[in-house]
Amino acid sequence: MEFKEEIRRHPMWREIQEFIEKRGMTIDESRGLLYIVSMMAGFLMYRFIKEQAKLPVIRPEEEKADESRMEKLGRVLEYECRQRHIEFQEVISELVFPMAGNKALMEPILQKIYGMIDSLIPSDNFRESVEKEIENTKFWGDSLTHYADRKEDYFEGVKELFAFVLATARPNVTKDLGKTNHEKELEEIRKKYGIEPDDFWKLRRRAIEFFKIAFATHLGIAFQPLKEEADEKICGSISD
């Protein structure tokens, strides 16, 4: 009864109901299939957010592990489809892809990530990370002209720019964060800390990259339970 109640509260219940009834299945009979569908949709959602937001790769080894997880989940889904005489591609196109892009499912995850990043800004960890990398000329390819003499102003400036990027990303994190048109607000931040235009735009580029790194990191954290569940219940029992 618990599963039936849970699935009926799902944002895509109507589509799920139509899919299983069309194929003469009950909710109980479709439980295993829907479980795998939900997992695959979760991984695709994770991939979609990463790709659309153009996030940097933080842990390359985890990227490879995710590919392996997806392959194994795909094999399990194919098996479930064969057992029920259902076309694999129909499940993908009618359930998996729509579920992966469902805003009602995606939005709570994004809000959780935004909340984690919001809490990061006033933390010592944020300051340490920024001060460690802000003048990494090998990474940025340039140097901040007056940073050595005005470290605190530059830190407060990049901190405020980071918060600004977070605020502009909330409506749609998949937009190009470097091309949002907020000239007036940005100029106010620049004047507030007395940073010359050339250095300010270098600082803005750093703030955007710092945000993307933070977002990628916390996106991974948000989806870690899904990965662990996949490893424990599905992928661990399937050989490569």
C-alpha positions in Angstrom: 0.0 0.0 0.0 2.9 2.3 0.8 4.3 2.1 -2.7 0.9 2.6 -4.3 0.4 5.8 -2.3 3.9 7.0 -3.1 3.7 6.4 -6.8 0.3 8.2 -6.9 1.9 11.3 -5.4 4.6 11.3 -8.1 4.6 14.4 -10.3 4.3 12.2 -13.3 1.6 9.9 -12.0 -0.7 10.4 -14.9 2.0 9.5 -17.5 3.0 6.5 -15.4 -0.5 5.4 -15.0 -1.2 5.7 -18.7 2.0 3.8 -19.5 1.4 0.8 -17.3 -2.4 0.6 -18.0 -1.7 0.7 -21.7 0.4 -2.4 -21.3 -2.0 -4.2 -19.0 0.2 -3.9 -15.9 -0.8 -3.2 -12.3 1.1 -0.8 -10.0 2.6 -3.8 -8.1 3.6 -5.5 -11.3 5.4 -2.4 -12.5 7.2 -1.7 -9.2 10.6 -3.1 -10.3 10.4 -1.4 -13.7 9.5 1.9 -12.2 12.3 1.7 -9.7 15.0 1.3 -12.4 13.3 4.0 -14.5 13.5 6.4 -11.5 17.2 5.7 -11.0 18.0 6.1 -14.6 16.1 9.4 -14.7 18.0 10.6 -11.7 21.3 10.0 -13.4 20.2 11.7 -16.6 18.9 14.7 -14.6 22.3 14.9 -12.9 24.0 14.8 -16.3 21.6 17.3 -17.9 22.2 19.9 -15.1 26.0 19.5 -15.5 26.0 19.8 -19.2 23.5 22.7 -19.5 25.2 24.7 -16.8 28.6 23.9 -18.4 30.0 22.8 -15.0 33.7 21.9 -14.6 34.7 18.3 -13.9 35.7 18.1 -10.2 36.3 14.4 -9.9 37.2 12.7 -13.2 37.1 9.2 -11.6 33.5 9.8 -10.5 32.6 10.7 -14.0 33.8 7.3 -15.2 32.0 5.6 -12.4 28.8 7.3 -13.4 29.1 6.1 -16.9 29.5 2.5 -15.6 26.5 3.0 -13.4 24.4 4.2 -16.3 25.5 1.2 -18.4 24.6 -1.3 -15.7 21.2 0.4 -15.0 20.5 0.3 -18.8 21.2 -3.5 -18.8 18.9 -4.0 -15.8 16.2 -2.0 -17.5 16.5 -4.0 -20.7 16.1 -7.2 -18.7 13.0 -5.7 -17.0 11.6 -4.8 -20.4 12.2 -8.3 -21.8 10.5 -9.9 -18.9 7.4 -7.8 -19.5 7.5 -7.8 -23.3 7.9 -4.0 -23.4 10.0 -2.1 -25.9 13.1 -0.6 -24.2 13.0 2.5 -26.3 9.4 3.2 -25.4 10.3 3.2 -21.7 13.1 5.6 -22.4 11.1 8.0 -24.5 7.8 7.9 -22.5 9.1 7.6 -18.9 12.9 8.0 -18.4 13.5 11.2 -20.5 10.4 13.0 -19.4 11.1 12.2 -15.8 14.7 13.4 -16.1 13.5 16.8 -17.4 10.5 17.1 -15.0 10.7 20.5 -13.3 8.7 19.4 -10.3 11.3 16.8 -9.6 14.3 18.9 -10.5 13.4 22.1 -8.6 13.6 20.8 -5.1 17.1 19.5 -5.9 18.2 22.8 -7.3 16.8 24.7 -4.3 18.7 22.4 -2.0 21.9 23.1 -3.8 21.3 26.8 -3.8 20.7 26.7 -0.1 24.0 24.8 0.5 25.9 27.4 -1.6 24.2 30.2 0.2 25.5 28.8 3.5 29.0 28.4 2.0 29.4 32.2 1.3 30.0 33.4 5.0 32.1 30.3 5.9 35.8 30.1 6.6 36.0 27.5 3.9 34.9 29.9 1.3 37.5 32.5 2.3 40.2 29.9 2.4 39.3 28.5 -1.1 39.1 32.0 -2.6 42.4 33.3 -1.1 44.1 30.1 -2.2 43.1 30.3 -5.9 42.3 34.0 -6.6 45.8 34.7 -7.8 46.5 31.3 -9.4 47.9 32.8 -12.6 48.5 29.4 -14.1 44.8 28.6 -13.9 43.4 32.1 -14.8 46.0 33.1 -17.3 46.2 36.6 -15.9 46.9 38.5 -12.7 45.0 41.1 -10.6 47.0 44.3 -10.8 46.3 45.7 -7.3 45.4 42.5 -5.4 48.6 42.4 -3.3 47.9 45.8 -1.8 44.1 45.4 -1.4 43.4 41.8 -0.6 40.4 42.5 1.7 38.6 44.7 -0.8 39.2 42.1 -3.5 38.0 39.3 -1.3 34.8 41.2 -0.3 34.3 42.1 -4.0 34.6 38.5 -5.2 32.4 37.4 -2.3 29.7 39.9 -3.3 30.1 38.9 -7.0 29.8 35.2 -6.1 26.5 36.0 -4.2 25.4 38.0 -7.2 26.0 35.0 -9.5 24.1 32.8 -7.2 21.1 35.2 -7.3 21.1 35.5 -11.1 21.5 31.7 -11.4 18.4 30.8 -9.2 15.8 31.4 -12.0 17.7 29.3 -14.5 21.2 27.9 -13.7 21.5 26.6 -17.3 21.9 30.1 -18.7 25.3 31.5 -19.6 26.2 33.2 -16.3 28.9 35.4 -18.0 26.4 37.0 -20.3 23.6 38.1 -18.0 23.0 41.8 -18.4 23.1 43.5 -15.0 25.4 46.4 -15.8 24.0 48.7 -13.1 24.2 46.2 -10.3 27.7 45.2 -11.3 28.9 48.8 -11.5 27.6 49.4 -8.0 29.7 46.5 -6.7 32.8 47.8 -8.6 32.4 51.3 -7.2 31.7 50.0 -3.6 35.1 48.4 -3.4 36.9 50.9 -5.7 38.2 48.3 -8.0 39.5 49.4 -11.5 37.4 48.2 -14.4 40.1 45.8 -15.8 40.6 44.1 -12.5 36.9 44.1 -11.8 36.1 42.1 -14.9 38.9 39.7 -14.1 37.4 39.4 -10.6 33.9 38.7 -12.1 35.3 35.9 -14.2 36.8 34.4 -11.1 33.5 34.7 -9.2 31.7 32.9 -12.0 34.2 30.1 -12.0 34.2 29.8 -8.2 30.4 29.5 -8.4 30.5 26.8 -11.0 33.0 24.8 -9.0 30.9 25.2 -5.9 27.7 24.3 -7.8 29.4 21.2 -9.3 30.7 20.1 -5.9 27.3 20.5 -4.2 25.5 18.9 -7.2 27.6 15.9 -6.6 26.7 15.9 -2.9 23.0 16.2 -3.7 23.1 13.2 -6.0 25.5 11.1 -3.9 22.7 9.2 -2.1 21.4 8.1 -5.5 24.8 6.8 -6.6 25.2 4.9 -3.3 21.8 3.4 -3.7 22.6 2.3 -7.2 25.9 0.8 -6.1 24.3 -1.0 -3.2 21.1 -2.3 -4.8 21.8 -2.6 -8.5 25.3 -2.1 -9.8 27.2 -4.0 -7.2 25.6 -7.3 -8.3 26.4 -6.8 -12.0 29.8 -7.5 -13.4 31.4 -5.3 -16.0 
